[in-house]
Amino acid sequence: MKLVRLTLENVNLYLTQILDLEREVTYPYGDKFFKIDHGNDYFAFFERLGKLYYYVLLDKHRVAGVVAAVLRTVPSRIGLKKIWYYCDLKIHPDYRGQHLPIKMAYKIYLRNLLSSWNGFGISMNPVTGSSQNRMKRLTKWLRWIPVRDTQLSLFSLDHASMQKAQPILERHRGDVRFLSLEGIKDLVLTHDQSRIPVLHAQFGEMGKGSEKEYQPQEGHIHMFCATSEDPLVEELSGIQLFPSSTITLLNCGTKPQNWDWILTSDL
């Protein structure tokens, strides 16, 4: 198999297969499921985060897998630094079970090592917990790329709950506004094709200059995340606000001082 980076010259050769692969993947949402729709410009969501390197893994002319590598500029203890964000990893059902994510990771890491040797990605945990996270288990095969994991708590709050949470969130993160990704990254329920109305909390350096900003809205789900050991999570639990799910964050390279800058709008 061959790993190919998309360019303006070759993107149309593979875009249809990339879109078909996106339609194959569903995610749990309570007792329902949703799919992700990246709108009219599939790559717009990733390009807003930094410099995009999008790869397809080809079995001759067939797309066996895809992954996005975005070179981001993020805050650190010594100022801004470059870090790779690996996301949108998908393997076609016909090619699963072959450790293809590991093979792709090796090739991409080596190709882009000079730009930055720091990188991270996220993977939703199953309801059984992080010990059963498939991507976390796969990293044991990355023998010479040390990978550490951090647990994130994801909050998905309705309007009333967000109004209770916002003063606490602002004490920990500073001013908070909310961003809609409608038309850029929509969550679409599979049973009726309706869009889940989501607003993402924006704060800190990474939340500046957001395209559209709102206050908490009726009829919307308001999302933000924090490391599971963050005092913010403990304080929210004290008013009976708990995470809707948990995420395993995997990173290589220099260990960051913290992950407080991560926004759900960027995941």
Secondary structure, DSSP 8 states (H G I E B T S, - for coil): -EEEE--TTTHHHHHHHHHHHHHH--EEETTEEEEEE--SSTTHHHHTTSEEEEEEEEETTEEEEEEEEEEEEEEETTEEEEEEEEEEEEE-GGGTTS-HHHHHHHHHHHHTTTT-S-EEEEEE--TT-GGG-HHHHHGGG-TTS-EEEEEEEEEEE-HHHHHHHHHHHHHHHSS-EEE--TTTSEEEETTT--B--EEEEE-TGGGTT-SS-B---TT-EEEEEEETTSHHHHHHHTTT---SEEEEEEEESS--S--TT--GGG-
